[in-house]
């Protein structure tokens, strides 16, 4: 059957026409080879991804939020990125959120017809009290999901930043986004199964946007996650290691200063590097809007020093 009108994500892959006859080893090898092409496809959209990340930084700076919206696999990927932000960057759960067509039940099981309802997205966004300070990123591998289109159209009407991520060219959702990101990863190993290369591309892009945006608002010092949330023993130990690396001190010193800083790695680092009390370090951090490097620079300038 002719497939001239089919989107790339729906076309058959010439390399896997006999997938059902391949050995497990050959299936794994061809999947791995196909997956290698995904980062290169993402790289072609770096300029657009940069614009999306900058929009998110603008939203965060204004007190706004990042909201992913999608259906099926795309919706789950948005939720996955959102729920990782609080433990990694110490953000409130509301700061980065993921909406999926059909609501929470759709995370585990498909909700029939939900992705075809654009008004459902409008209702979901209204329930979040979406406003012009926010950034909404629509995720849809096909680029034509009505739920995502409805969400982007509404978001644009109220003045929020909008971006879209699709895995085809010239997609419908791109028309409703200020910043369209179109990553063409080619036909899937299993025809139409966009949880594969398309899903990988969307996950990579979500990683890039949220991580670079968090760096842009001071959640990172050097390449260390200094706002890590200390919710379990593993993360407490990670915080101690982060302090040791950032301030170049031993484990016992980092442990002691984590206690002195009221469990705040940023403040602990400043306290060690400037040999100051908690209140002084907290003051420098507040003056620097939460950026550790800037707080240290302010402290050094105040004391007439130039070293970091």
C-alpha positions as CSV (number, residue, x, y, z in Angstrom):
1,X,0.0,0.0,0.0
2,X,1.3,3.5,-0.9
3,X,2.4,5.5,2.1
4,X,3.2,8.9,0.4
5,X,0.8,10.8,2.7
6,X,2.0,9.0,5.8
7,X,4.0,10.9,8.5
8,X,7.5,9.7,9.0
9,X,6.6,8.3,12.4
10,X,4.0,6.0,10.7
11,X,6.2,4.8,7.8
12,X,7.8,1.4,7.6
13,X,11.5,1.0,8.2
14,X,13.3,-0.7,5.3
15,X,15.8,-2.2,7.7
16,X,13.2,-4.2,9.7
17,X,10.8,-5.4,7.1
18,X,11.4,-9.0,8.3
19,X,11.5,-8.1,12.0
20,X,9.5,-11.2,12.9
21,X,12.1,-13.4,11.3
22,X,15.1,-11.9,13.0
23,X,17.0,-13.4,15.9
24,X,16.8,-11.6,19.2
25,X,20.4,-10.6,18.7
26,X,19.7,-9.0,15.3
27,X,16.7,-7.2,16.6
28,X,18.7,-5.7,19.4
29,X,21.5,-4.7,17.0
30,X,19.2,-3.0,14.6
31,X,17.4,-1.2,17.4
32,X,20.7,0.1,18.8
33,X,21.8,1.3,15.3
34,X,18.6,3.1,14.8
35,X,18.8,4.7,18.3
36,X,22.2,6.1,17.4
37,X,20.6,8.5,14.9
38,X,18.4,10.2,17.5
39,X,20.9,12.5,19.1
40,X,22.0,13.8,15.6
41,X,18.3,14.6,14.8
42,X,18.0,16.4,18.1
43,X,21.1,18.4,17.4
44,X,19.6,19.8,14.2
45,X,17.0,21.5,16.5
46,X,19.4,23.0,19.1
47,X,18.6,26.6,18.2
48,X,14.9,25.9,18.7
49,X,15.5,24.0,21.9
50,X,17.6,27.0,23.1
51,X,14.7,29.3,22.5
52,X,12.4,27.0,24.5
53,X,14.8,26.8,27.4
54,X,15.1,30.6,27.4
55,X,11.3,30.9,27.5
56,X,11.2,28.6,30.5
57,X,14.0,30.6,32.3
58,X,11.9,33.7,31.6
59,X,8.9,32.1,33.2
60,X,10.8,30.9,36.2
61,X,12.3,34.3,36.8
62,X,8.8,35.8,36.7
63,X,7.5,33.3,39.1
64,X,5.8,31.2,36.4
65,X,5.9,27.5,35.7
66,X,6.9,24.9,33.1
67,X,3.9,22.8,32.1
68,X,4.3,19.8,29.7
69,X,1.1,18.6,28.0
70,X,0.7,15.5,25.9
71,X,-1.2,12.2,25.4
72,X,-0.1,8.6,25.7
73,X,3.7,8.1,25.7
74,X,4.3,11.8,25.1
75,X,2.2,12.7,28.1
76,X,4.0,10.2,30.3
77,X,7.4,11.5,29.2
78,X,6.4,15.0,30.3
79,X,5.2,13.8,33.6
80,X,8.5,11.8,34.0
81,X,10.6,14.9,33.6
82,X,8.3,17.0,35.8
83,X,8.4,14.6,38.8
84,X,12.2,14.4,38.7
85,X,12.7,18.1,39.2
86,X,11.8,18.4,42.9
87,X,14.4,15.8,44.1
88,X,17.0,16.9,41.7
89,X,16.7,20.7,41.9
90,X,14.7,21.3,45.1
91,X,11.8,22.8,43.4
92,X,8.2,22.8,44.5
93,X,6.1,20.2,42.6
94,X,4.0,23.0,41.1
95,X,7.0,24.6,39.4
96,X,7.3,21.9,36.7
97,X,4.1,19.9,35.9
98,X,3.0,17.3,33.4
99,X,-0.6,17.0,32.0
100,X,-1.7,13.9,30.2
101,X,-4.9,13.5,28.2
102,X,-7.3,11.5,30.5
103,X,-5.7,12.6,33.7
104,X,-3.9,10.5,36.3
105,X,-5.6,7.2,35.2
106,X,-4.0,7.6,31.8
107,X,-0.5,7.3,33.2
108,X,-1.0,3.5,33.7
109,X,-3.8,2.8,31.2
110,X,-5.0,4.5,28.0
111,X,-8.2,6.5,28.4
112,X,-10.2,6.1,25.2
113,X,-10.9,9.3,23.2
114,X,-9.1,11.7,25.7
115,X,-6.4,12.6,23.2
116,X,-9.0,13.6,20.6
117,X,-10.6,16.2,22.8
118,X,-9.0,19.7,22.5
119,X,-11.4,21.2,25.1
120,X,-10.2,18.7,27.7
121,X,-6.8,20.3,27.5
122,X,-8.3,23.7,28.0
123,X,-10.2,22.4,31.1
124,X,-7.0,20.8,32.5
125,X,-5.0,24.1,32.0
126,X,-7.7,26.2,33.6
127,X,-7.6,23.8,36.6
128,X,-4.0,24.7,36.9
129,X,-4.8,28.5,36.7
130,X,-2.5,28.9,33.7
131,X,-1.4,32.4,33.2
132,X,0.9,34.6,31.1
133,X,3.9,33.9,33.2
134,X,3.9,30.2,32.4
135,X,5.5,28.2,29.6
136,X,3.5,25.3,28.0
137,X,5.4,22.7,26.0
138,X,3.2,20.4,23.9
139,X,4.6,16.9,23.3
140,X,3.2,14.9,20.4
141,X,5.3,12.5,18.3
142,X,2.8,12.7,15.4
143,X,2.4,16.4,15.7
144,X,-1.3,16.3,15.3
145,X,-2.8,15.3,18.6
146,X,-6.0,17.4,19.2
147,X,-5.6,17.5,23.0
148,X,-2.1,19.1,22.6
149,X,-3.3,21.5,19.9
150,X,-6.2,22.6,22.1
151,X,-3.8,23.2,25.0
152,X,-1.3,25.2,22.9
153,X,-4.0,27.3,21.3
154,X,-5.5,28.2,24.7
155,X,-2.1,28.9,26.2
156,X,-1.3,31.2,23.3
157,X,-4.5,33.1,23.8
158,X,-3.8,34.0,27.4
159,X,-0.2,35.0,26.6
160,X,1.9,32.1,28.0
161,X,5.0,31.1,26.2
162,X,4.4,28.1,24.0
163,X,6.6,25.5,22.5
164,X,5.9,22.2,20.7
165,X,8.0,19.0,20.3
166,X,7.0,16.7,17.4
167,X,8.9,14.0,15.4
168,X,7.6,14.9,12.0
169,X,8.1,18.0,9.8
170,X,5.5,20.7,9.2
171,X,3.2,19.4,11.8
172,X,-0.1,20.9,13.0
173,X,1.0,21.5,16.5
174,X,3.9,23.7,15.2
175,X,1.3,26.2,14.0
176,X,0.1,26.8,17.5
177,X,3.5,27.2,19.2
178,X,5.7,30.2,19.4
179,X,8.7,27.8,19.3
180,X,8.2,24.7,17.2
181,X,10.7,21.9,17.7
182,X,10.5,19.3,14.9
183,X,12.8,16.3,15.3
184,X,12.5,13.9,12.4
185,X,14.0,10.6,13.7
186,X,12.8,8.5,10.8
187,X,10.5,5.4,10.7
188,X,10.5,3.2,13.8
189,X,11.9,-0.3,14.0
190,X,8.4,-1.4,14.9
191,X,6.1,0.6,12.6
192,X,4.3,3.4,14.4
193,X,5.6,2.5,17.8
194,X,6.6,6.1,18.8
195,X,7.7,5.0,22.3
196,X,11.0,4.0,20.6
197,X,13.0,6.6,18.7
198,X,10.4,9.3,18.9
199,X,10.1,8.8,22.6
200,X,13.8,8.9,23.1
201,X,14.0,12.2,21.2
202,X,11.3,13.7,23.3
203,X,13.0,12.5,26.5
204,X,16.3,14.0,25.4
205,X,14.7,17.3,24.6
206,X,12.8,17.5,27.9
207,X,16.1,16.7,29.7
208,X,17.8,19.5,27.9
209,X,15.1,22.1,28.5
210,X,14.5,21.5,32.2
211,X,18.2,21.0,33.1
212,X,19.4,24.1,31.2
213,X,16.5,26.1,32.6
214,X,17.4,25.0,36.2
215,X,21.0,26.0,35.6
216,X,19.7,29.4,34.3
217,X,18.0,30.1,37.7
218,X,20.8,29.1,39.9
219,X,20.0,25.5,40.8
220,X,23.5,24.4,39.8
221,X,27.0,25.4,40.9
222,X,29.7,24.3,38.5
223,X,28.2,21.0,37.4
224,X,26.9,20.1,40.9
225,X,23.2,19.9,41.8
226,X,23.5,22.1,44.9
227,X,19.7,22.4,45.4
228,X,19.3,18.6,45.7
229,X,16.3,17.9,48.1
230,X,17.4,15.8,51.1
231,X,14.5,13.4,51.2
232,X,16.3,10.2,51.8
233,X,19.6,8.8,53.1
234,X,21.0,8.5,49.6
235,X,20.4,12.1,48.8
236,X,21.8,13.2,52.1
237,X,25.0,11.4,51.3
238,X,25.0,12.9,47.8
239,X,24.7,16.4,49.4
240,X,27.7,15.8,51.5
241,X,29.7,14.6,48.5
242,X,28.5,17.7,46.6
243,X,29.7,20.0,49.4
244,X,33.1,18.1,49.5
245,X,33.6,18.6,45.8
246,X,32.5,22.2,45.6
247,X,34.4,23.4,48.7
248,X,37.3,20.9,48.4
249,X,36.9,19.6,52.0
250,X,36.8,16.1,53.5
251,X,33.7,14.1,54.3
252,X,33.6,15.0,58.0
253,X,33.9,18.7,57.3
254,X,31.1,18.5,54.7
255,X,28.9,16.6,57.1
256,X,29.5,19.2,59.9
257,X,28.7,22.1,57.6
258,X,25.6,20.4,56.2
259,X,24.3,20.5,59.8
260,X,25.4,24.0,60.4
261,X,23.7,25.2,57.2
262,X,20.3,23.7,58.3
263,X,20.6,21.1,55.6
264,X,21.2,23.6,52.8
265,X,24.2,22.6,50.5
266,X,24.4,26.0,48.9
267,X,24.7,27.8,52.2
268,X,27.2,25.1,53.4
269,X,29.4,25.7,50.4
270,X,29.5,29.5,51.0
271,X,30.1,29.1,54.7
272,X,33.1,26.9,54.0
273,X,34.6,29.0,51.2
274,X,34.1,32.3,53.0
275,X,34.5,30.9,56.5
276,X,31.4,32.8,57.6
277,X,28.4,32.1,59.8
278,X,25.0,30.8,58.5
279,X,23.3,34.2,58.5
280,X,26.1,35.8,56.6
281,X,26.2,33.1,53.9
282,X,22.4,33.2,53.6
283,X,22.6,36.9,53.1
284,X,25.1,36.6,50.3
285,X,23.0,33.9,48.6
286,X,19.9,36.0,48.8
287,X,21.7,39.0,47.3
288,X,22.9,36.7,44.5
289,X,19.3,35.5,43.8
290,X,20.3,31.9,44.7
291,X,23.4,31.7,42.5
292,X,26.3,30.2,44.5
293,X,29.0,31.4,42.2
294,X,27.6,35.0,42.3
295,X,27.2,34.8,46.1
296,X,30.9,33.9,46.4
297,X,31.9,36.7,44.0
298,X,29.9,39.2,46.1
299,X,31.5,38.0,49.3
300,X,35.0,38.2,47.7
301,X,34.4,41.7,46.5
302,X,33.2,42.8,49.8
303,X,36.3,41.5,51.5
304,X,38.6,42.8,48.8
305,X,39.5,39.4,47.4
306,X,39.5,38.3,43.8
307,X,39.7,34.5,44.2
308,X,36.5,32.4,43.9
